[in-house]
Amino acid sequence: MHETIELREIKVFLALAEELHFGHTADRLRLTQSRVSQSLRSLERKLGEQLVHRTSRRVTLTAPGERFRAEVEPAVLKLTEAVERAATRHLEGTVRIGLMFPNSGGAHLVEVVDAFENVHPRCQVQVTATPPDDPGRPLREGEIDVLVTPVLRDPPGVDVAATLDTEPRMLAVASRHPLARRERVFIEDLGDYKVVAPSILPDDHQEDWVPFRTPSGRPIERLAERPSSFDEIALLVARGRAVHPGVPSTQAHLAPPNVALVPIGDLPPIRVVLVAMPGEWNPRLREFVRIAREVVADRAA
């Protein structure tokens, strides 16, 4: 019966062998748990061996399962790569990229775009700015294929396709501000001033963006105003009414002589990522993401 084994069944088994959890495997493959179980049983029946041992608490591979995984995994990977190469060899059309901020992606995004268009000269990349009040709308409505944005955490309802870069945290202050001449500042310093956040920052991201209290326990006060644009933030900062923690790509317009950018020494960097909608990606997007991962593999960590 092994002649009737389907590649789909092998891929389900390999995903289960990695996850060792039927629920996680189902979520990853966008299948139901019963479908995962059916596929596994079908594969085991055709092989005549039990590949997985399942109890109420854990999932493990049997000895035959370990052997089968070791034998088929490299072959499936090579087959998948060959199919992808064949499917993308004559790609044409446009990959539509949205930028949440003008400098999102930085030099890495330029490298990715150049590499993609060099490999696929019949394709082009179209880059547009997303609306500041709802940057995710063009992605949700299918107007763009992928969004480039800094993230504090993985956003819900979308797939993080690749990490392009990490950005250091910077504090924007008025040029005459007491912190403006410091080489770096720390979270404890923020307890002495009000901070301002853009209105697009959700309330449940506030603590990730900057803590509500300093390490010593002092409150970090938020400015009551929640500006809808970074031009408004720039004016509030330049007037000395507040300070603004951010990253270079979001603060490119907060420039001298009115504003100074000072590194924040104890806030972790923020990832800049490619975000796409879940589901089956078109061949151009799959290839763009593959090239992006290759280009930034050694530098975005």
Buried (B, 14 or more C-beta within 10 A) or exposed (E): EEEEBEEEBBBBBBBBBEBBBBEBBBEBBEBEBEBBBBBBBBBBEBBEBBBBEBEEEEBEBBEBBEEBBEEBBEEBEEEEEEEBEEEBEEBEEEBBBBBBBEBBBBEBBEBBBEBBBEBBEEBBBEBEEBEBEEBBEBBEEEEBBBBBBBBBEEBEEBBBBBBBBBBBBBBBBBBEBEBBEBEEBBBEBBBEBBBBBBBBEEEEBBEBBBBEEBEEEEEBBBBEBBBEEBEBBBBBBBEBBBBBBBBBBBBEEBEEEBBBBBBBBEBEEBBBBBBBBEEEBEBBBBBBBBBBBEBBEEEBE
